[in-house]
Amino acid sequence: MKNNLRVERAVKRITQQDLAEAVGVSRQTIYAIENGKFIPSTELALKLSAYFGKTVNELFSLS
Amino acid sequence: MNTNHHFLLLPHRFQTVGWILAGVSAAGLAGALLFVHAPFSANSFALIAYLLLLVGLFVVGFSREQVEDEFTMNLRSSSVLTALLVIFGLHLVYQLALFILPRILNPSQFAEIALTASRLTGFTAVFVLYLVLFKIRLARFTQKEGTHEE
């Protein structure tokens, strides 16, 4: 599973901590997702897509 | 975030209580083993300290992290699974050793080793290994994150 979280975060100029607080998870969780160590639940993926104003498919894709 | 999946955990503040209890009882246990010259089973101070140490570690292991979410729960689950697999493997070796060791060792040596081995392959060992694995994995992500922050 690949994701564009780091890119989208850079576009918005926000830190992992900012994003974590915005979607209600820990910084470790954002780090783990960005580095492909953890695949988020549907609920968290939807929260991330809502936060960035992108569809889930634009943020996440099968590798 | 939906918190239903960690309803069994104690509030985060219990971690501090657990670490203090574990630290004090570990010191007490060390003192009891060093200064009271009696076997562990007859050393009531050591036994109480050991039980309090387990309670302290139990409280730490089952208290929420500052931010408890699906990732920490995932780490907990994988740590429990790894601990179960490792200890089950040790348990198999232990069971095998029960057949072999009596042919090699004298009865008192065998009894001592069997008692130690049974402790290392029991529920307590599973729990302690879970706690160690979980804390190490969580710390690893915390450290890496700091160095990769953009």
Backbone of each chain as ProteinMPNN parsed JSONL, in Angstrom:
{"seq_chain_A": "MKNNLRVERAVKRITQQDLAEAVGVSRQTIYAIENGKFIPSTELALKLSAYFGKTVNELFSLS", "coords_chain_A": {"N_chain_A": [[0.847, -1.203, 0.0], [0.664, 2.132, -0.978], [1.097, 5.622, -0.153], [0.232, 9.139, -0.247], [0.628, 10.796, 1.824], [2.74, 12.222, 3.055], [3.489, 13.986, 1.059], [1.127, 15.471, 0.669], [0.97, 16.611, 3.146], [3.208, 18.207, 3.105], [2.468, 20.001, 1.134], [0.431, 21.342, 2.413], [1.923, 22.423, 4.373], [2.239, 21.477, 7.042], [3.01, 19.902, 10.204], [3.769, 16.526, 11.331], [2.704, 16.301, 13.839], [0.713, 18.306, 13.825], [-1.065, 17.266, 11.927], [-1.7, 14.856, 13.163], [-3.061, 15.745, 15.458], [-5.203, 16.965, 14.234], [-6.674, 14.857, 13.165], [-7.037, 13.245, 15.309], [-5.197, 11.281, 16.301], [-2.035, 9.713, 17.329], [1.316, 11.127, 16.968], [3.09, 9.15, 16.301], [1.494, 7.391, 14.91], [0.909, 8.739, 12.517], [3.48, 8.928, 11.493], [4.044, 6.184, 11.183], [2.157, 5.449, 9.252], [2.912, 7.059, 7.043], [5.36, 5.94, 6.451], [4.745, 3.46, 5.577], [4.439, 1.488, 7.492], [2.169, 0.944, 8.781], [-1.198, 0.296, 8.088], [-3.936, 2.326, 7.812], [-7.221, 2.289, 9.428], [-10.486, 2.137, 7.831], [-12.018, 4.196, 8.823], [-10.101, 6.049, 9.785], [-8.741, 6.582, 7.408], [-10.754, 7.857, 5.97], [-11.09, 10.122, 7.532], [-8.623, 11.349, 7.138], [-8.742, 11.826, 4.398], [-10.869, 13.602, 4.317], [-9.761, 15.705, 5.733], [-7.665, 16.572, 4.05], [-9.096, 17.178, 1.818], [-9.267, 15.446, -0.303], [-9.916, 12.449, -2.222], [-10.099, 9.106, -0.837], [-8.84, 7.363, -2.534], [-7.081, 9.012, -3.845], [-5.271, 9.564, -1.878], [-4.386, 7.086, -0.955], [-3.044, 4.107, -2.419], [-2.902, 0.892, -4.063], [0.11, -0.941, -4.053]], "CA_chain_A": [[0.0, 0.0, 0.0], [1.425, 3.389, -1.019], [0.261, 6.779, 0.176], [0.807, 10.463, -0.527], [0.398, 11.611, 3.023], [3.857, 13.147, 3.301], [3.411, 15.025, 0.019], [-0.023, 16.338, 0.973], [1.313, 17.35, 4.359], [4.17, 19.239, 2.691], [1.691, 21.008, 0.396], [-0.295, 22.128, 3.424], [2.942, 22.948, 5.303], [1.9, 21.109, 8.429], [3.87, 18.856, 10.773], [3.082, 15.277, 11.689], [1.933, 16.581, 15.061], [-0.487, 19.057, 13.429], [-1.983, 16.337, 11.265], [-2.156, 13.898, 14.181], [-4.07, 16.406, 16.296], [-6.39, 17.258, 13.412], [-7.483, 13.645, 12.947], [-7.237, 12.565, 16.595], [-4.32, 10.12, 16.562], [-0.717, 10.12, 17.831], [2.326, 11.414, 15.93], [3.649, 7.861, 15.882], [0.574, 6.795, 13.936], [1.127, 9.413, 11.229], [4.805, 8.487, 11.031], [3.954, 4.78, 10.756], [1.402, 5.394, 7.983], [3.739, 7.667, 5.993], [6.474, 5.05, 6.124], [4.23, 2.153, 5.167], [4.528, 0.503, 8.571], [0.826, 0.718, 9.333], [-2.296, 0.635, 7.181], [-5.0, 2.848, 8.689], [-8.579, 1.768, 9.278], [-11.333, 2.911, 6.909], [-12.426, 5.413, 9.529], [-8.994, 7.016, 9.802], [-8.49, 6.97, 6.013], [-11.796, 8.829, 5.604], [-10.785, 11.37, 8.246], [-7.476, 11.965, 6.457], [-9.187, 12.34, 3.095], [-11.693, 14.792, 4.58], [-8.872, 16.786, 6.163], [-6.905, 17.087, 2.902], [-10.006, 17.497, 0.718], [-8.964, 14.507, -1.392], [-10.594, 11.163, -2.034], [-9.216, 8.089, -0.238], [-8.024, 6.805, -3.629], [-6.005, 9.964, -4.162], [-4.268, 9.495, -0.8], [-3.855, 5.716, -0.799], [-3.181, 3.232, -3.594], [-2.244, -0.414, -3.924], [1.439, -0.889, -4.712]], "C_chain_A": [[0.881, 1.251, 0.0], [0.502, 4.521, -0.569], [1.008, 8.084, -0.069], [0.721, 11.387, 0.679], [1.492, 12.658, 3.239], [3.821, 14.312, 2.307], [2.292, 16.012, 0.348], [0.252, 17.193, 2.214], [2.278, 18.49, 4.027], [3.44, 20.368, 1.95], [0.982, 21.929, 1.381], [0.647, 22.786, 4.438], [2.56, 22.702, 6.761], [2.826, 19.987, 8.902], [3.051, 17.594, 11.019], [2.197, 15.505, 12.913], [0.632, 17.31, 14.726], [-1.535, 18.109, 12.838], [-2.574, 15.348, 12.276], [-3.262, 14.512, 15.043], [-5.361, 16.648, 15.509], [-7.284, 16.026, 13.24], [-7.613, 12.784, 14.204], [-6.437, 11.296, 16.807], [-2.976, 10.638, 17.087], [0.22, 10.435, 16.657], [2.931, 10.121, 15.401], [2.799, 7.223, 14.782], [0.788, 7.415, 12.559], [2.469, 8.983, 10.636], [4.716, 7.068, 10.452], [3.209, 4.662, 9.426], [2.278, 5.918, 6.837], [4.842, 6.729, 5.531], [6.027, 3.63, 5.783], [4.31, 1.082, 6.223], [3.151, 0.153, 9.123], [-0.219, 1.163, 8.312], [-3.479, 1.097, 8.028], [-6.347, 2.171, 8.443], [-9.339, 2.624, 8.267], [-11.711, 4.243, 7.54], [-11.322, 6.473, 9.501], [-8.672, 7.491, 8.378], [-9.505, 8.026, 5.563], [-11.544, 10.174, 6.295], [-9.633, 12.11, 7.56], [-7.908, 12.561, 5.117], [-10.039, 13.587, 3.278], [-10.808, 15.979, 4.951], [-8.141, 17.413, 4.972], [-7.807, 17.491, 1.73], [-9.724, 16.653, -0.517], [-9.767, 13.233, -1.18], [-9.576, 10.188, -1.408], [-8.288, 7.516, -1.321], [-6.89, 7.738, -4.039], [-4.904, 9.921, -3.104], [-3.594, 8.13, -0.732], [-4.036, 4.935, -2.11], [-2.457, 1.922, -3.354], [-0.918, -0.373, -4.646], [1.599, -2.084, -5.647]], "O_chain_A": [[1.739, 1.413, 0.868], [-0.721, 4.388, -0.603], [2.238, 8.126, -0.094], [0.742, 12.61, 0.546], [1.215, 13.814, 3.559], [4.085, 15.461, 2.662], [2.486, 17.227, 0.31], [-0.18, 18.342, 2.307], [2.186, 19.585, 4.584], [3.762, 21.544, 2.123], [0.946, 23.145, 1.197], [0.22, 23.602, 5.255], [2.565, 23.614, 7.589], [3.355, 19.222, 8.095], [1.823, 17.593, 10.929], [1.091, 14.972, 13.007], [-0.424, 16.984, 15.267], [-2.712, 18.146, 13.196], [-3.767, 15.044, 12.254], [-4.274, 13.868, 15.318], [-6.462, 16.548, 16.05], [-8.508, 16.146, 13.176], [-8.227, 11.718, 14.168], [-6.924, 10.342, 17.414], [-2.795, 11.842, 17.268], [-0.045, 10.063, 15.514], [3.243, 10.004, 14.216], [3.316, 6.602, 13.854], [0.842, 6.706, 11.554], [2.578, 8.712, 9.44], [5.244, 6.79, 9.375], [3.589, 3.863, 8.57], [2.369, 5.287, 5.785], [5.213, 6.725, 4.357], [6.845, 2.713, 5.712], [4.259, -0.107, 5.907], [2.999, -0.827, 9.851], [-0.136, 2.255, 7.749], [-3.97, 0.344, 8.869], [-6.577, 1.566, 7.397], [-8.886, 3.706, 7.894], [-11.722, 5.281, 6.878], [-11.58, 7.645, 9.227], [-8.365, 8.665, 8.169], [-9.152, 8.973, 4.861], [-11.761, 11.232, 5.705], [-9.661, 13.333, 7.419], [-7.491, 13.66, 4.751], [-9.947, 14.526, 2.487], [-11.064, 17.111, 4.541], [-8.012, 18.635, 4.891], [-7.333, 18.08, 0.758], [-9.923, 17.105, -1.645], [-10.245, 12.973, -0.075], [-8.368, 10.419, -1.445], [-7.119, 7.224, -1.066], [-5.855, 7.286, -4.526], [-3.743, 10.207, -3.397], [-2.393, 8.027, -0.485], [-5.039, 5.085, -2.808], [-1.527, 1.844, -2.552], [-0.829, 0.175, -5.744], [2.637, -2.227, -6.293]]}, "seq_chain_B": "MNTNHHFLLLPHRFQTVGWILAGVSAAGLAGALLFVHAPFSANSFALIAYLLLLVGLFVVGFSREQVEDEFTMNLRSSSVLTALLVIFGLHLVYQLALFILPRILNPSQFAEIALTASRLTGFTAVFVLYLVLFKIRLARFTQKEGTHEE", "coords_chain_B": {"N_chain_B": [[-11.619, 9.73, 17.133], [-12.792, 6.382, 17.169], [-13.179, 4.903, 20.276], [-13.856, 2.463, 21.222], [-12.388, 0.098, 21.007], [-10.44, 0.059, 22.943], [-11.539, -0.1, 25.475], [-10.993, -1.675, 27.632], [-8.701, -0.844, 28.844], [-6.84, 0.857, 31.424], [-6.999, 4.302, 32.638], [-4.57, 6.732, 31.414], [-3.034, 7.926, 33.466], [-2.569, 5.939, 35.306], [-0.295, 4.659, 34.506], [1.952, 5.937, 35.564], [1.594, 5.398, 38.278], [1.82, 2.625, 38.168], [4.511, 2.291, 37.262], [5.899, 3.394, 39.425], [5.128, 1.681, 41.52], [6.15, -0.721, 40.484], [8.886, -0.116, 40.373], [9.568, 0.399, 43.089], [8.887, -2.055, 44.274], [10.571, -3.746, 42.846], [13.05, -2.93, 43.768], [12.698, -3.645, 46.434], [12.451, -6.394, 46.148], [14.952, -7.081, 45.144], [16.487, -6.353, 47.36], [15.435, -8.125, 49.277], [16.21, -10.582, 48.225], [18.945, -10.339, 48.308], [19.643, -9.8, 50.982], [18.104, -11.367, 52.736], [18.573, -14.493, 53.801], [17.217, -16.977, 52.64], [15.354, -19.579, 50.996], [13.539, -18.725, 47.994], [10.811, -19.48, 48.07], [10.347, -19.59, 50.779], [10.742, -17.081, 51.616], [9.02, -14.618, 52.642], [8.907, -11.834, 52.371], [10.228, -11.365, 49.961], [8.498, -12.707, 48.277], [6.134, -11.22, 48.492], [7.08, -8.772, 47.486], [7.673, -9.573, 44.884], [5.108, -10.214, 43.919], [3.908, -7.688, 44.071], [5.505, -6.363, 42.244], [4.712, -7.648, 39.889], [2.038, -6.819, 39.826], [2.418, -4.048, 39.517], [3.687, -3.987, 36.97], [1.644, -5.096, 35.496], [-0.314, -3.112, 35.701], [1.008, -1.059, 34.325], [1.225, -2.219, 31.785], [-1.419, -2.43, 31.028], [-2.451, 0.118, 30.886], [-3.581, 3.073, 29.253], [-1.781, 4.65, 26.561], [-0.516, 8.023, 26.181], [-1.751, 9.127, 23.889], [-3.993, 7.022, 22.842], [-4.619, 4.947, 20.257], [-5.702, 3.426, 17.121], [-3.295, 2.526, 16.081], [-1.553, 2.135, 18.294], [-3.021, 0.163, 19.506], [-2.798, -1.79, 17.591], [-0.048, -2.289, 17.774], [-0.009, -3.333, 20.353], [-1.511, -5.698, 19.982], [0.092, -7.123, 18.104], [2.358, -7.426, 19.626], [1.476, -9.04, 21.729], [0.884, -11.346, 20.279], [3.434, -12.041, 19.254], [4.773, -12.482, 21.677], [3.307, -14.658, 22.665], [3.897, -16.61, 20.721], [6.71, -16.87, 20.99], [6.984, -17.682, 23.687], [5.465, -19.979, 23.64], [7.022, -21.536, 21.941], [9.291, -21.8, 23.567], [8.084, -23.232, 25.582], [7.542, -25.647, 24.319], [10.147, -26.57, 23.927], [10.841, -26.828, 26.587], [9.067, -28.86, 27.41], [10.099, -30.953, 25.924], [12.6, -31.096, 27.059], [11.939, -32.081, 29.535], [11.787, -34.774, 29.167], [14.339, -35.459, 28.449], [16.272, -34.325, 30.246], [16.095, -35.649, 32.882], [17.594, -37.915, 32.453], [20.121, -37.04, 32.29], [20.772, -35.239, 34.39], [21.089, -35.048, 38.045], [18.418, -35.703, 40.472], [17.912, -33.365, 42.134], [19.176, -31.249, 40.803], [17.722, -31.36, 38.438], [15.126, -30.748, 39.37], [15.446, -28.105, 40.181], [16.088, -26.79, 37.757], [13.804, -27.418, 36.293], [11.842, -26.028, 37.707], [12.631, -23.335, 37.351], [12.477, -23.198, 34.545], [9.753, -23.651, 34.17], [8.707, -21.323, 35.187], [9.698, -19.507, 33.329], [8.257, -20.1, 31.102], [5.629, -19.613, 31.533], [2.438, -17.913, 32.118], [3.11, -15.431, 33.208], [5.554, -14.884, 31.996], [4.757, -14.555, 29.351], [3.248, -12.229, 29.595], [5.167, -10.352, 30.552], [6.991, -10.355, 28.434], [5.327, -9.4, 26.39], [4.899, -6.781, 27.36], [7.503, -5.701, 27.305], [8.126, -5.902, 24.533], [6.092, -4.308, 23.409], [6.594, -1.744, 24.53], [9.188, -1.245, 23.576], [8.778, -1.257, 20.786], [7.006, 0.871, 20.504], [8.581, 2.983, 21.449], [10.549, 2.992, 19.51], [9.225, 3.972, 17.251], [8.619, 6.5, 18.172], [11.139, 7.696, 18.445], [12.156, 7.583, 15.797], [10.338, 9.18, 14.476], [10.903, 11.75, 15.395], [13.35, 12.265, 14.145], [12.664, 12.32, 11.506], [10.902, 14.309, 11.063], [9.246, 16.84, 9.198]], "CA_chain_B": [[-11.385, 8.306, 16.826], [-13.604, 5.464, 17.947], [-12.356, 4.382, 21.375], [-14.456, 1.224, 21.725], [-11.463, -1.02, 20.989], [-9.549, 0.011, 24.102], [-12.332, 0.149, 26.687], [-10.491, -2.493, 28.737], [-7.479, -0.264, 29.401], [-6.955, 1.848, 32.505], [-6.591, 5.638, 32.2], [-3.122, 6.914, 31.232], [-2.349, 8.303, 34.717], [-2.197, 4.717, 36.039], [1.061, 4.227, 34.107], [2.9, 6.475, 36.548], [1.385, 4.607, 39.495], [2.371, 1.296, 37.887], [5.979, 2.347, 37.217], [6.384, 3.626, 40.799], [4.928, 0.425, 42.253], [7.095, -1.72, 39.952], [10.242, 0.285, 40.773], [9.749, 0.203, 44.538], [8.845, -3.49, 44.592], [11.776, -4.372, 42.275], [14.121, -2.643, 44.729], [12.406, -4.484, 47.603], [12.733, -7.788, 45.778], [16.416, -7.212, 45.09], [16.946, -6.309, 48.755], [15.035, -9.362, 49.958], [17.007, -11.699, 47.723], [20.352, -10.138, 48.69], [19.912, -9.737, 52.43], [17.405, -12.411, 53.506], [19.149, -15.761, 53.345], [16.222, -18.053, 52.697], [14.872, -19.886, 49.651], [12.503, -17.798, 47.544], [9.477, -19.923, 48.508], [10.199, -19.365, 52.225], [11.068, -15.673, 51.856], [7.711, -13.969, 52.426], [9.121, -10.454, 51.913], [10.541, -11.45, 48.526], [7.289, -13.148, 47.569], [5.219, -10.062, 48.428], [7.686, -7.805, 46.556], [7.512, -10.143, 43.54], [3.701, -10.06, 43.531], [3.675, -6.255, 43.839], [6.182, -6.046, 40.978], [3.837, -8.119, 38.816], [0.866, -5.927, 39.791], [2.894, -2.79, 38.93], [3.888, -4.189, 35.531], [0.312, -5.332, 34.928], [-0.956, -1.79, 35.594], [1.686, -0.349, 33.228], [0.89, -2.875, 30.521], [-2.832, -2.271, 30.676], [-2.871, 1.519, 30.954], [-3.519, 3.72, 27.944], [-0.727, 5.609, 26.256], [-1.053, 9.391, 26.201], [-2.751, 9.074, 22.814], [-4.232, 5.601, 22.552], [-5.409, 4.889, 19.028], [-5.679, 2.123, 16.454], [-1.911, 2.103, 15.874], [-1.039, 1.57, 19.548], [-3.737, -1.103, 19.722], [-2.177, -2.733, 16.659], [1.23, -2.672, 18.376], [-0.314, -4.215, 21.497], [-1.938, -7.012, 19.463], [1.212, -7.851, 17.505], [3.285, -7.777, 20.71], [0.894, -10.207, 22.42], [1.04, -12.498, 19.395], [4.85, -12.414, 19.245], [5.093, -13.034, 22.999], [2.694, -15.993, 22.739], [4.649, -17.523, 19.853], [8.04, -17.117, 21.573], [6.871, -18.468, 24.925], [4.984, -21.311, 23.272], [8.209, -22.229, 21.441], [10.086, -22.17, 24.751], [7.33, -24.257, 26.303], [7.766, -26.915, 23.609], [11.516, -26.995, 24.263], [10.771, -27.227, 27.996], [8.42, -30.169, 27.473], [11.059, -31.911, 25.383], [13.673, -31.219, 28.054], [11.439, -32.894, 30.652], [12.074, -36.176, 28.868], [15.782, -35.69, 28.28], [17.102, -33.919, 31.392], [16.221, -36.622, 33.982], [18.609, -38.933, 32.122], [21.453, -36.401, 32.343], [21.002, -34.554, 35.669], [20.579, -35.712, 39.249], [17.058, -35.211, 40.752], [17.827, -32.008, 42.697], [19.501, -30.321, 39.707], [16.588, -31.376, 37.518], [13.996, -30.044, 39.999], [15.75, -26.669, 40.157], [15.979, -26.326, 36.373], [12.4, -27.548, 35.886], [11.086, -24.941, 38.337], [12.997, -22.096, 36.642], [11.945, -23.274, 33.184], [8.29, -23.522, 34.19], [8.436, -19.889, 35.383], [10.033, -18.788, 32.097], [7.343, -20.441, 30.01], [4.265, -19.457, 32.032], [1.664, -16.73, 31.744], [3.863, -14.227, 33.594], [6.57, -14.645, 30.971], [4.044, -14.018, 28.18], [2.882, -10.849, 29.881], [6.366, -9.505, 30.635], [7.533, -10.216, 27.077], [4.397, -8.48, 25.704], [5.151, -5.414, 27.828], [8.816, -5.275, 26.79], [8.025, -5.726, 23.077], [5.219, -3.17, 23.124], [7.267, -0.49, 24.889], [10.322, -1.05, 22.66], [8.259, -0.9, 19.462], [6.438, 2.218, 20.587], [9.703, 3.923, 21.582], [11.232, 3.027, 18.216], [8.469, 4.882, 16.388], [8.725, 7.843, 18.732], [12.465, 8.226, 18.114], [12.281, 7.762, 14.349], [9.502, 10.289, 14.078], [11.607, 12.993, 15.687], [14.43, 12.51, 13.193], [12.129, 12.45, 10.146], [9.897, 15.385, 11.025], [9.507, 17.832, 8.148]], "C_chain_B": [[-12.244, 7.434, 17.743], [-12.745, 4.814, 19.036], [-12.874, 3.05, 21.907], [-13.444, 0.093, 21.854], [-10.487, -0.996, 22.156], [-10.284, 0.337, 25.401], [-11.799, -0.623, 27.887], [-9.296, -1.854, 29.441], [-7.775, 0.762, 30.49], [-6.579, 3.231, 31.964], [-5.07, 5.802, 32.215], [-2.394, 7.198, 32.547], [-1.922, 7.083, 35.542], [-0.799, 4.228, 35.668], [2.091, 4.692, 35.124], [2.821, 5.661, 37.841], [2.038, 3.234, 39.334], [3.884, 1.281, 37.899], [6.545, 2.54, 38.618], [6.286, 2.329, 41.61], [5.949, -0.629, 41.806], [8.523, -1.405, 40.406], [10.519, -0.006, 42.238], [9.799, -1.289, 44.868], [10.05, -4.224, 43.996], [12.963, -4.145, 43.218], [13.955, -3.514, 45.98], [12.752, -5.94, 47.348], [14.249, -8.031, 45.752], [16.99, -7.242, 46.507], [16.65, -7.603, 49.484], [15.895, -10.539, 49.52], [18.47, -11.589, 48.155], [20.59, -10.333, 50.187], [19.172, -10.777, 53.275], [17.865, -13.761, 52.968], [18.163, -16.902, 53.569], [15.801, -18.365, 51.261], [13.695, -18.972, 49.289], [11.12, -18.171, 48.083], [9.244, -19.683, 50.002], [10.448, -17.906, 52.602], [9.816, -14.837, 51.585], [7.862, -12.532, 51.929], [9.387, -10.431, 50.401], [9.3, -11.817, 47.726], [6.307, -11.989, 47.407], [5.756, -9.024, 47.429], [7.508, -8.269, 45.113], [6.081, -9.952, 43.039], [3.37, -8.596, 43.244], [4.336, -5.79, 42.541], [5.301, -6.453, 39.796], [2.608, -7.219, 38.682], [1.241, -4.597, 39.131], [3.053, -2.907, 37.421], [2.553, -4.409, 34.823], [-0.403, -3.997, 34.703], [-0.331, -0.992, 34.44], [1.231, -0.913, 31.879], [-0.534, -2.671, 30.072], [-3.354, -0.869, 30.973], [-2.716, 2.136, 29.571], [-2.245, 4.537, 27.795], [-1.363, 7.001, 26.243], [-2.1, 9.575, 25.096], [-2.889, 7.609, 22.434], [-5.117, 5.532, 21.318], [-5.245, 3.521, 18.362], [-4.249, 1.621, 16.221], [-1.326, 1.484, 17.15], [-1.729, 0.24, 19.838], [-3.174, -2.19, 18.805], [-0.825, -3.217, 17.201], [1.017, -3.624, 19.55], [-0.634, -5.627, 20.993], [-0.751, -7.797, 18.912], [2.227, -8.254, 18.575], [2.784, -8.99, 21.487], [1.115, -11.46, 21.586], [2.488, -12.986, 19.383], [5.234, -13.079, 20.567], [4.533, -14.452, 23.126], [3.5, -17.003, 21.931], [6.005, -17.892, 20.473], [7.921, -18.026, 22.795], [6.334, -19.869, 24.629], [6.136, -22.161, 22.734], [9.083, -22.702, 22.598], [9.413, -23.294, 25.527], [7.517, -25.632, 25.65], [9.152, -27.47, 23.93], [11.548, -27.528, 25.698], [10.16, -28.621, 28.137], [9.352, -31.276, 26.978], [12.162, -32.181, 26.403], [13.239, -32.074, 29.241], [11.709, -34.381, 30.432], [13.577, -36.459, 28.905], [16.576, -35.455, 29.571], [17.183, -34.942, 32.529], [17.269, -37.695, 33.719], [20.03, -38.378, 32.271], [21.774, -35.879, 33.742], [20.551, -35.407, 36.846], [19.247, -35.053, 39.641], [16.995, -33.781, 41.275], [18.146, -30.955, 41.641], [18.309, -30.212, 38.743], [15.416, -30.577, 38.079], [14.204, -28.539, 39.93], [15.567, -26.095, 38.749], [14.518, -26.362, 35.907], [11.56, -26.412, 36.453], [11.356, -23.613, 37.62], [12.371, -22.081, 35.248], [10.431, -23.101, 33.167], [7.899, -22.066, 34.399], [8.652, -19.119, 34.083], [9.061, -19.078, 30.959], [5.886, -20.294, 30.434], [3.613, -18.168, 31.568], [2.429, -15.451, 32.057], [4.889, -13.868, 32.533], [5.933, -14.053, 29.718], [3.747, -12.542, 28.402], [4.101, -9.926, 29.887], [6.962, -9.289, 29.244], [6.652, -9.282, 26.244], [4.733, -7.041, 26.065], [6.462, -4.876, 27.257], [8.728, -4.984, 25.293], [7.214, -4.489, 22.728], [5.936, -1.848, 23.381], [8.444, -0.204, 23.943], [9.826, -0.595, 21.297], [7.713, 0.52, 19.446], [7.551, 3.268, 20.653], [10.436, 4.076, 20.254], [10.537, 4.013, 17.271], [8.563, 6.315, 16.886], [10.052, 8.463, 18.342], [12.59, 8.52, 16.632], [11.522, 8.999, 13.897], [10.229, 11.611, 14.267], [12.672, 13.312, 14.643], [13.917, 12.729, 11.778], [11.113, 13.583, 10.011], [10.253, 16.418, 9.967], [8.936, 19.182, 8.534]], "O_chain_B": [[-12.397, 7.716, 18.932], [-11.698, 4.239, 18.74], [-12.389, 2.558, 22.926], [-13.604, -0.781, 22.705], [-9.757, -1.969, 22.341], [-9.731, 0.964, 26.304], [-12.104, -0.282, 29.03], [-8.921, -2.289, 30.53], [-8.806, 1.435, 30.479], [-5.909, 3.324, 30.935], [-4.37, 5.095, 32.94], [-1.258, 6.76, 32.728], [-1.022, 7.18, 36.376], [-0.184, 3.472, 36.421], [2.991, 3.94, 35.501], [3.841, 5.286, 38.419], [2.715, 2.744, 40.238], [4.493, 0.377, 38.471], [7.553, 1.927, 38.97], [7.232, 1.934, 42.291], [6.534, -1.332, 42.629], [9.277, -2.305, 40.776], [11.552, -0.575, 42.593], [10.646, -1.733, 45.643], [10.509, -5.214, 44.566], [13.773, -5.044, 43.44], [14.926, -4.049, 46.515], [13.279, -6.63, 48.22], [14.749, -9.034, 46.261], [17.866, -8.05, 46.816], [17.491, -8.123, 50.216], [16.266, -11.387, 50.332], [19.15, -12.597, 48.344], [21.579, -10.934, 50.608], [19.569, -11.043, 54.41], [17.58, -14.12, 51.825], [18.255, -17.667, 54.529], [15.885, -17.493, 50.396], [12.957, -18.511, 50.16], [10.352, -17.304, 48.5], [8.101, -19.584, 50.448], [10.37, -17.542, 53.775], [9.576, -14.403, 50.458], [7.034, -12.061, 51.149], [8.851, -9.599, 49.67], [9.081, -11.3, 46.631], [5.725, -11.795, 46.34], [5.0, -8.468, 46.632], [7.228, -7.463, 44.225], [5.862, -9.579, 41.886], [2.645, -8.292, 42.297], [3.803, -4.938, 41.831], [5.158, -5.706, 38.828], [2.186, -6.893, 37.573], [0.498, -4.076, 38.3], [2.609, -2.034, 36.676], [2.357, -3.962, 33.692], [-1.016, -3.775, 33.658], [-1.038, -0.335, 33.676], [0.898, -0.167, 30.958], [-0.832, -2.73, 28.879], [-4.534, -0.682, 31.272], [-1.823, 1.761, 28.812], [-1.699, 5.048, 28.773], [-2.585, 7.138, 26.288], [-3.186, 10.105, 25.333], [-2.013, 7.034, 21.789], [-6.25, 6.012, 21.341], [-4.718, 2.584, 18.962], [-4.022, 0.412, 16.171], [-0.682, 0.436, 17.096], [-1.11, -0.693, 20.349], [-3.084, -3.356, 19.188], [-0.496, -4.399, 17.102], [1.757, -4.592, 19.724], [-0.106, -6.617, 21.5], [-0.593, -8.982, 19.205], [2.88, -9.291, 18.457], [3.568, -9.864, 21.859], [1.486, -12.509, 22.113], [2.748, -14.184, 19.487], [5.924, -14.098, 20.586], [5.21, -15.345, 23.636], [3.757, -18.115, 22.393], [6.4, -19.058, 20.484], [8.652, -19.008, 22.928], [6.709, -20.833, 25.296], [6.225, -23.353, 23.027], [9.554, -23.839, 22.616], [10.074, -24.187, 26.058], [7.636, -26.647, 26.337], [9.319, -28.666, 24.172], [12.191, -28.538, 25.987], [10.666, -29.458, 28.885], [9.39, -32.376, 27.529], [12.599, -33.317, 26.591], [14.071, -32.719, 29.88], [11.843, -35.148, 31.385], [14.024, -37.526, 29.323], [17.43, -36.259, 29.946], [18.259, -35.098, 33.106], [17.775, -38.315, 34.655], [21.002, -39.127, 32.364], [22.891, -36.043, 34.232], [19.762, -36.34, 36.701], [18.968, -33.944, 39.185], [16.091, -33.041, 40.887], [17.497, -29.911, 41.572], [17.944, -29.123, 38.299], [14.78, -29.814, 37.352], [13.27, -27.785, 39.657], [14.96, -25.038, 38.579], [14.055, -25.454, 35.215], [10.673, -25.891, 35.777], [10.428, -22.861, 37.321], [11.804, -21.073, 34.826], [9.885, -22.478, 32.256], [6.888, -21.61, 33.864], [7.9, -18.199, 33.764], [9.052, -18.364, 29.956], [4.996, -20.805, 29.754], [4.155, -17.434, 30.742], [2.404, -14.5, 31.277], [5.073, -12.696, 32.206], [6.499, -13.155, 29.095], [3.963, -11.712, 27.52], [4.07, -8.846, 29.296], [7.386, -8.183, 28.909], [7.164, -8.466, 25.478], [4.841, -6.182, 25.189], [6.524, -3.741, 26.785], [9.198, -3.944, 24.832], [7.601, -3.712, 21.856], [5.892, -0.941, 22.55], [8.669, 0.943, 23.557], [10.375, 0.338, 20.711], [7.93, 1.273, 18.497], [7.475, 4.308, 19.999], [10.892, 5.169, 19.915], [11.194, 4.792, 16.58], [8.585, 7.248, 16.083], [10.099, 9.629, 17.949], [13.074, 9.584, 16.245], [11.991, 9.764, 13.054], [10.177, 12.486, 13.403], [12.88, 14.474, 14.292], [14.637, 13.262, 10.934], [10.535, 13.776, 8.942], [11.408, 16.824, 9.845], [9.057, 20.144, 7.775]]}, "name": "protein", "num_of_chains": 2, "seq": "MKNNLRVERAVKRITQQDLAEAVGVSRQTIYAIENGKFIPSTELALKLSAYFGKTVNELFSLSMNTNHHFLLLPHRFQTVGWILAGVSAAGLAGALLFVHAPFSANSFALIAYLLLLVGLFVVGFSREQVEDEFTMNLRSSSVLTALLVIFGLHLVYQLALFILPRILNPSQFAEIALTASRLTGFTAVFVLYLVLFKIRLARFTQKEGTHEE"}
